[in-house]
């Protein structure tokens, strides 16, 4: 009798599915995904002229989504968001609450984790180029929610919000996508599965 961890990986699986299945595993993965996102959010570099810093938070959220799949990834990011709103100081730069102009990016991460998790379940994290496309799409989803939220919460015009909440982050996001392009397919290769 073989377990899911011993079976060859196939479309329909994400990296987390290579671990022996149990509710304890799923709870630990959800908690770990939220904690990883909170820790990565503390890697923050202020951007002059923007209320939004460059962080490791978005990278972590996209890795959580692809590694855990849509359901567990979403639950991890919901836990991260709810705990942060409740006062856990693990949003960017030790922040918490829903009042920050950057909170829209946290909301975008919920949707992005779900999207990239669904794509990963279809094998989009197995090779370099599909992983790149998945990460770019995930980043686009985050911006699609975060930039309008930034504009509404600060009273910025659309062009000012794009200049403050999108443009300064494009190079960093390209680097994050490049890291994911190496990390995720390598993880599958190390697991001996594709």
Secondary structure, DSSP 8 states (H G I E B T S, - for coil): ---TTTS---TT--GGGGS---HHHHHHHHHHHHHHHHHHTTSEE--TT-SS-EESHHHHHHHHHHHH-HHHHHHHHHHHHHHHHHT-S-BGGGB-SS-STTHHHHHHHHHHHHHHHHHHHTTTTSSHHHHHHHHHHHHHHHHHHHHHHHHHHHT--HHHHHHHHTGGGHHHHHHHHHHHHHHHHHHHHHTT--
